[in-house]
């Protein structure tokens, strides 16, 4: 097979300022050597087998340290922010935080992400100032499903790689302030396994971000077992975000899918993971669910009855709530008294994580709701702010 063009953050290495910097540091032979190594490790066609990326890993580390910030100098999210010194600081951790990488804007146009943090006036510096105002020490970046960005299989593999590398650059420029839940190009399982290896081995991701459904399959489907086997082997954190399945697009005119369907899709994924036995088979995967677990807390009576039925009783010796209580749930869009009262009665406080769903909501919105909902003590809020997240995200330990 002909060698693929090696890239740095999605750009040809030789033509980027990374390449120019490496030439100035070590001569053209260094860049050409890395180019030859990187050609073998670039994203492969879907038919090729999963393989590790040792050469690319070494190259990425050297390139990023050599000054890769110039590569994305045209992006306001990078260009207007100098690398920050220091590491993690004490404060709350936002596990549900979306930015829109330049690769998505270039691929689909800014209008497709009209509500996202991609305007010309938005910068990482403004993000950091907002974090300071609300006492947020760190955020973990992931891709939102708005615009269905990875639906086209001909683009998904490369777009996923470019988005993950963008977040890794932000993370490196601001150590201790940003983390990464790396995307994987499902339903392409082979490509997803390659990206998981690259995300953990090279980009040092904090976890993997998956949507709750892909097409007509939900997490827990046997088709995704290889992904869960790999995540289980790594004892990985899995952040999940709802999506719209093929069955359920635009069911109500003029009502966006996120208003009703996404909470339901999260519930379908939780249900499938538990009742298919996937969660029990892969107990080392530390799963987190967005938006307080969707509609699951309100349907718990039905799930408890199903778990006690002859078909499933052996799978749930301690009942449904005990099994669901092993997952983690973030607070985005659910800081109202009704939702937080239900969730806090169903799962231990230790399983609730602070999340905002930025830029659709802000930390100020969520903090006000959490304090006023009446479901938590001051000690509980301290745990939700950061203490519960630290075992999952050791990068942010002070």
C-alpha positions, 0 to 999 in steps of 0.5 A: 500500500502506498505510504499515507501523507504523515500529519501533525494535528491533521496537517502535512508535517513537512509543510507545517511550522512544526516541521520548520521548527524541527528542521531548525533544531535537528536538520532536515534528516530528522524530519524526513526520518520521522516522516518515514516512521509516521507514514506507517502509523497514519490512520489506516483504511478500515480493512487493516488490523489494529496495531500500536503506534510507537513511532508516532507516539515518539514523534508527537511528543517531540513535535508538541514540545518543539512548538506545535502551537504555531500549527493552529495559530489561525484558530482563536481558541489557540492563537490568543492564548500563550501556554500556561505554566504550573499544574493542577489547582484546587477547585471543582472539575467539570467533566462535561465540557464541549469545545468545537475543534477547527477540524469540524468547523472546516469540514462542515462550516460554522453554521452547523455548530451555531450554538457552540463555542467557536465564534471569532470572539471566543478564546481559550483565555476567555474560557480560563477567565470564566473558569476563574470566576466560577471556581472551576479548576479544570474541565475535561473536553469532549465532542458534542453530537450536535450536527452528527459530526462523525456520521459520514464514515468516509470522514469519521476516522480522520476527523476523530484523529484531528479533534483528539489531537486538537484537544491534546494540544490545548491540554499540553498548553495548559497543564492541569486545566484541561483534560481529554475524553477522546472520541472514537470513530464508531461504529467502525470498531477496528478504527475505534480500537486504533484510535483508543490505542493512540489516545491513551498511548500518545495523547495521554487521554483521561478517558474515551467519549462515546455516544450512547447510540450509533445508528440502530445500535446502543452501547451494550450491543455485541457489536461493541464488545471488542471496544469494551474488552479493550476499555476493561483491559485498560481499566478506562474511564468511559464518558457517554453522551446521548445521541439520536438513534436512527429510529427517533429523529424529528419525532415531534415537529419543532421540538429538538431531539435534545429536549426529549430524545437524548434523555431517553437515549441515555436510558436505553444505553444504561438499560442495554448495558445492564440487562445485556450483561455487558456491564457485569462482563466488563466491570473495570470500565468506569462508566459515566452518563450525562444529564443525571442518567436521562430518564432512568431515575424516573423509571426505576420502579419499572427497572426494579420489577424487570430485574426481579423477573425470572429472566433477569433475577440471577443477573441482579442479586442485589436489585437494579438500583445496586447495579445502576449505582456503580455508574457515575452520573453528571449534573448537566441539565439536571440541577433542578430539585426534581431531578437531583432529588431522584438521582441522589436517592437512587445512587450514592453521592459518590457517583455524582459528578459536576458537569455543565454541558458548556457552552449550552449551559455554564458553571454559574447556571449549574452551581446556582441550581445545585445550591438551591435544589435542596438535595445536598449538604455542603459536604455533598457539594464538595464531593460533587465539585471535585472529590468524586472525580479525582479517582477517575481523573488523577491528572487533576490531583493537586 
